[in-house]
Amino acid sequence: MALKIKVLAGGGFVEKEVDATNIGALRTELDIPTGSSVSVGGANVTDSHQLAEGDLVAAVENDKGGGR
């Protein structure tokens, strides 16, 4: 059964219907790099974190630099 979650994309959250049930599977489904940090509802989570209907998910690549 597919879940509806909201994923950060371009400065806002967009609703997506996904088959993944945890963050590890979501990385594969949405092509999120393994080196990225993923948060759900504002808290950093591991790949084993179980997704729930309506979760707010954001991924950030760790090697991105800023302030230049």
DSSP file (Angstrom, degrees, kcal/mol; ACC not computed):
  #  RESIDUE AA STRUCTURE BP1 BP2  ACC     N-H-->O    O-->H-N    N-H-->O    O-->H-N    TCO  KAPPA ALPHA  PHI   PSI    X-CA   Y-CA   Z-CA
    1    1 A M              0   0    0      0, 0.0     2,-0.1     0, 0.0    17,-0.0   0.000 360.0 360.0 360.0 131.4    0.0    0.0    0.0
    2    2 A A        -     0   0    0     15,-0.1     2,-0.3     1,-0.0    17,-0.2  -0.420 360.0-143.0 -76.0 147.7    1.4    3.4   -1.0
    3    3 A L  E     -A   18   0A   0     15,-3.0    15,-2.9    17,-0.2     2,-0.6  -0.853   7.3-136.1-107.8 146.3    2.0    6.2    1.5
    4    4 A K  E     +A   17   0A   0     -2,-0.3    50,-3.6    13,-0.2     2,-0.3  -0.924  36.9 162.4-101.1 118.7    1.4    9.9    0.9
    5    5 A I  E     -A   16   0A   0     11,-2.6    11,-3.1    -2,-0.6     2,-0.5  -0.800  37.2-119.5-125.7 168.9    4.3   11.9    2.4
    6    6 A K  E     -Ab  15  56A   0     49,-3.2    51,-3.5    -2,-0.3     2,-0.4  -0.968  27.4-164.6-114.9 127.8    5.6   15.4    1.8
    7    7 A V  E     -Ab  14  57A   0      7,-2.8     7,-2.5    -2,-0.5     2,-0.3  -0.918  25.1-114.2-116.3 134.0    9.1   15.8    0.5
    8    8 A L  E     +A   13   0A   0     49,-2.6     2,-0.3    -2,-0.4    51,-0.2  -0.493  46.0 163.0 -66.5 125.4   11.2   19.0    0.5
    9    9 A A  E >   -A   12   0A   0      3,-3.4     3,-0.8    -2,-0.3    -2,-0.0  -0.898  61.9 -17.7-149.9 114.8   11.8   20.1   -3.0
   10   10 A G  T 3  S-     0   0    0     -2,-0.3     3,-0.1     1,-0.2    -2,-0.0   0.815 129.1 -41.0  63.7  34.2   12.9   23.6   -4.2
   11   11 A G  T 3  S+     0   0    0      1,-0.2     2,-0.3     0, 0.0    -1,-0.2   0.474 127.0  59.2  96.2   2.1   12.0   25.5   -1.0
   12   12 A G  E <  S-A    9   0A   0     -3,-0.8    -3,-3.4    -5,-0.1     2,-0.5  -0.960  83.3 -98.1-152.5 169.8    8.7   23.8   -0.2
   13   13 A F  E     -A    8   0A   0     -2,-0.3     2,-0.4    -5,-0.2    -5,-0.2  -0.812  33.3-167.5 -97.1 131.2    7.1   20.5    0.6
   14   14 A V  E     -A    7   0A   0     -7,-2.5    -7,-2.8    -2,-0.5     2,-0.3  -0.931  24.9-114.2-117.0 141.8    5.4   18.6   -2.2
   15   15 A E  E     +A    6   0A   0     -2,-0.4     2,-0.4    -9,-0.2    -9,-0.2  -0.555  36.6 179.9 -76.3 133.8    3.2   15.6   -1.7
   16   16 A K  E     -A    5   0A   0    -11,-3.1   -11,-2.6    -2,-0.3     2,-0.6  -0.983  25.3-138.4-131.8 144.7    4.4   12.3   -3.1
   17   17 A E  E     +A    4   0A   0     -2,-0.4     2,-0.3   -13,-0.2   -13,-0.2  -0.922  34.2 179.0-101.0 121.1    2.9    8.9   -3.1
   18   18 A V  E     -A    3   0A   0    -15,-2.9   -15,-3.0    -2,-0.6     8,-0.1  -0.867  37.3-149.7-125.9 155.1    5.6    6.3   -2.4
   19   19 A D        +     0   0    0     -2,-0.3    -1,-0.1   -17,-0.2     7,-0.1   0.619  67.7 109.2 -91.9 -17.3    5.9    2.5   -2.0
   20   20 A A        -     0   0    0      1,-0.1   -17,-0.2     5,-0.1    -2,-0.1  -0.268  47.2-169.8 -62.6 144.6    8.8    2.8    0.5
   21   21 A T  S    S+     0   0    0      1,-0.1    30,-2.7   -19,-0.0     2,-0.3   0.511  71.1  27.7-110.8 -11.2    8.1    1.9    4.1
   22   22 A N  B  > S-E   50   0B   0     28,-0.3     4,-2.0     1,-0.1    28,-0.2  -0.906  87.7-100.2-142.9 172.4   11.4    3.1    5.6
   23   23 A I  H  > S+     0   0    0     26,-1.6     4,-2.4    23,-0.4    25,-0.2   0.870 117.3  57.7 -64.9 -38.2   14.1    5.7    4.8
   24   24 A G  H  > S+     0   0    0     23,-2.7     4,-1.2     1,-0.2    -1,-0.2   0.923 111.0  42.3 -58.1 -45.6   16.4    3.1    3.2
   25   25 A A  H  > S+     0   0    0     22,-0.3     4,-2.6     1,-0.2    -1,-0.2   0.840 111.2  56.5 -69.5 -33.5   13.8    2.1    0.7
   26   26 A L  H  X S+     0   0    0     -4,-2.0     4,-2.8     2,-0.2     6,-0.3   0.881 101.1  57.6 -66.2 -37.3   12.9    5.8    0.1
   27   27 A R  H  X>S+     0   0    0     -4,-2.4     5,-2.1     1,-0.2     4,-0.5   0.920 111.3  42.8 -56.3 -44.2   16.5    6.5   -0.8
   28   28 A T  H ><5S+     0   0    0     -4,-1.2     3,-0.7     3,-0.2    -2,-0.2   0.938 115.2  48.2 -67.3 -47.7   16.3    4.0   -3.6
   29   29 A E  H 3<5S+     0   0    0     -4,-2.6    -2,-0.2     1,-0.2    -1,-0.2   0.869 123.3  31.4 -63.5 -39.0   12.8    5.0   -4.8
   30   30 A L  H 3<5S-     0   0    0     -4,-2.8    -1,-0.2    -5,-0.2    -2,-0.2   0.281 107.9-116.7-105.3   9.7   13.6    8.7   -4.9
   31   31 A D  T <<5 +     0   0    0     -3,-0.7    -3,-0.2    -4,-0.5    -4,-0.1   0.903  49.9 170.1  55.8  46.3   17.3    8.5   -5.8
   32   32 A I      < -     0   0    0     -5,-2.1    -1,-0.2    -6,-0.3    -2,-0.1  -0.798  38.7-113.6 -86.8 121.9   18.5   10.1   -2.5
   33   33 A P    >   -     0   0    0      0, 0.0     3,-1.8     0, 0.0    -1,-0.1  -0.204  16.1-124.7 -58.0 145.1   22.3    9.7   -2.3
   34   34 A T  T 3  S+     0   0    0      1,-0.3    -2,-0.0    27,-0.0    -7,-0.0   0.744 109.0  60.3 -63.8 -23.4   23.5    7.5    0.6
   35   35 A G  T 3  S+     0   0    0      2,-0.1    27,-0.8    26,-0.0    -1,-0.3   0.463  85.2 104.3 -83.1  -0.4   25.7   10.3    1.9
   36   36 A S  E <  S-C   61   0A   0     -3,-1.8     2,-0.4    25,-0.2    25,-0.3  -0.531  71.4-126.2 -82.8 146.3   22.8   12.6    2.5
   37   37 A S  E     -C   60   0A   0     23,-3.0    23,-2.7    -2,-0.2     2,-0.4  -0.756  26.5-158.2 -86.1 137.7   21.3   13.3    5.9
   38   38 A V  E     -CD  59  45A   0      7,-0.5     7,-2.6    -2,-0.4     2,-0.4  -0.962   8.4-171.3-120.7 135.1   17.5   12.6    6.0
   39   39 A S  E     -CD  58  44A   0     19,-3.1    19,-2.4    -2,-0.4     2,-0.5  -0.945   9.5-159.7-124.0 149.3   15.1   14.1    8.5
   40   40 A V  E >  S-CD  57  43A   0      3,-2.4     3,-1.4    -2,-0.4    17,-0.2  -0.989  82.9  -9.8-126.4 120.4   11.5   13.4    9.2
   41   41 A G  T 3  S-     0   0    0     15,-2.7    16,-0.1    -2,-0.5    -1,-0.1   0.790 131.9 -54.0  62.2  27.9    9.5   16.0   11.0
   42   42 A G  T 3  S+     0   0    0     14,-0.4     2,-0.4     1,-0.2    -1,-0.3   0.403 115.9 107.8  90.1  -2.3   12.6   18.0   11.7
   43   43 A A  E <  S-D   40   0A   0     -3,-1.4    -3,-2.4     0, 0.0    -1,-0.2  -0.920  73.0-116.3-112.3 133.9   14.6   15.1   13.4
   44   44 A N  E     -D   39   0A   0     -2,-0.4     2,-0.3    -5,-0.2    -5,-0.3  -0.418  40.4-172.3 -63.8 139.0   17.5   13.3   11.8
   45   45 A V  E     -D   38   0A   0     -7,-2.6    -7,-0.5    -2,-0.1     2,-0.2  -0.872  19.3-120.5-132.6 163.9   16.7    9.6   11.2
   46   46 A T    >   -     0   0    0     -2,-0.3     3,-1.8    -9,-0.1   -23,-0.4  -0.477  39.7 -96.6 -96.7 172.0   18.5    6.5   10.1
   47   47 A D  T 3  S+     0   0    0      1,-0.3   -23,-2.7   -24,-0.2   -22,-0.3   0.720 121.3  60.9 -62.6 -21.5   17.7    4.3    7.1
   48   48 A S  T 3  S+     0   0    0    -25,-0.2    -1,-0.3   -26,-0.1     2,-0.1   0.535  74.5 122.9 -84.8  -4.8   15.7    1.9    9.3
   49   49 A H    <   -     0   0    0     -3,-1.8   -26,-1.6     1,-0.1     2,-0.4  -0.364  63.9-126.9 -60.1 129.0   13.2    4.7   10.4
   50   50 A Q  B     -E   22   0B   0    -28,-0.2   -28,-0.3    -2,-0.1     2,-0.2  -0.631  19.5-132.6 -81.3 131.6    9.7    3.6    9.5
   51   51 A L        -     0   0    0    -30,-2.7     2,-0.3    -2,-0.4    -1,-0.0  -0.516  20.2-162.7 -81.1 150.8    7.7    6.1    7.4
   52   52 A A    >   -     0   0    0     -2,-0.2     3,-2.0   -49,-0.0   -49,-0.0  -0.937  35.1 -80.1-131.0 155.6    4.1    7.1    8.2
   53   53 A E  T 3  S+     0   0    0     -2,-0.3   -48,-0.2     1,-0.3   -50,-0.0  -0.290 116.1  15.7 -52.6 129.7    1.3    8.7    6.3
   54   54 A G  T 3  S+     0   0    0    -50,-3.6    -1,-0.3     1,-0.2   -49,-0.2   0.446  85.2 158.5  85.3   1.3    1.8   12.5    6.1
   55   55 A D    <   -     0   0    0     -3,-2.0   -49,-3.2   -51,-0.2     2,-0.6  -0.246  39.8-133.2 -57.3 145.1    5.5   12.5    7.2
   56   56 A L  E     -b    6   0A   0    -51,-0.2   -15,-2.7   -49,-0.0     2,-0.4  -0.923  29.5-170.2 -99.5 117.0    7.5   15.6    6.2
   57   57 A V  E     +bC   7  40A   0    -51,-3.5   -49,-2.6    -2,-0.6     2,-0.4  -0.922  11.5 176.8-118.2 132.1   10.8   14.4    4.8
   58   58 A A  E     - C   0  39A   0    -19,-2.4   -19,-3.1    -2,-0.4     2,-0.4  -0.996   8.2-165.3-132.6 139.2   13.9   16.4    3.9
   59   59 A A  E     - C   0  38A   0     -2,-0.4     2,-0.4   -51,-0.2   -21,-0.2  -0.982   3.9-172.4-125.1 137.5   17.3   15.3    2.6
   60   60 A V  E     - C   0  37A   0    -23,-2.7   -23,-3.0    -2,-0.4     2,-0.4  -0.996  25.4-125.5-131.1 129.6   20.5   17.3    2.5
   61   61 A E  E >   - C   0  36A   0     -2,-0.4     3,-1.2   -25,-0.3   -25,-0.2  -0.603  17.2-145.7 -73.9 128.7   23.7   16.3    0.9
   62   62 A N  T 3  S+     0   0    0    -27,-0.8    -1,-0.1    -2,-0.4   -26,-0.1   0.720  91.2  61.4 -69.5 -23.1   26.5   16.5    3.5
   63   63 A D  T 3  S+     0   0    0      2,-0.1     2,-0.3   -28,-0.0    -1,-0.2   0.375  74.5 116.6 -90.1   7.3   29.2   17.7    1.1
   64   64 A K    <   -     0   0    0     -3,-1.2     2,-0.3     1,-0.0    -4,-0.0  -0.581  51.6-154.1 -76.3 133.2   27.5   20.9    0.1
   65   65 A G        -     0   0    0     -2,-0.3     2,-0.3     3,-0.0     3,-0.1  -0.695  12.5-173.5-103.5 159.3   29.4   24.0    1.1
   66   66 A G        +     0   0    0     -2,-0.3     0, 0.0     1,-0.1     0, 0.0  -0.906  50.4  54.0-143.5 172.1   28.0   27.4    1.7
   67   67 A G              0   0    0     -2,-0.3    -1,-0.1     1,-0.1    -2,-0.0   0.604 360.0 360.0  80.0  13.2   28.9   31.0    2.4
   68   68 A R              0   0    0     -3,-0.1    -1,-0.1     0, 0.0    -2,-0.0   0.430 360.0 360.0-103.8 360.0   31.2   31.5   -0.6
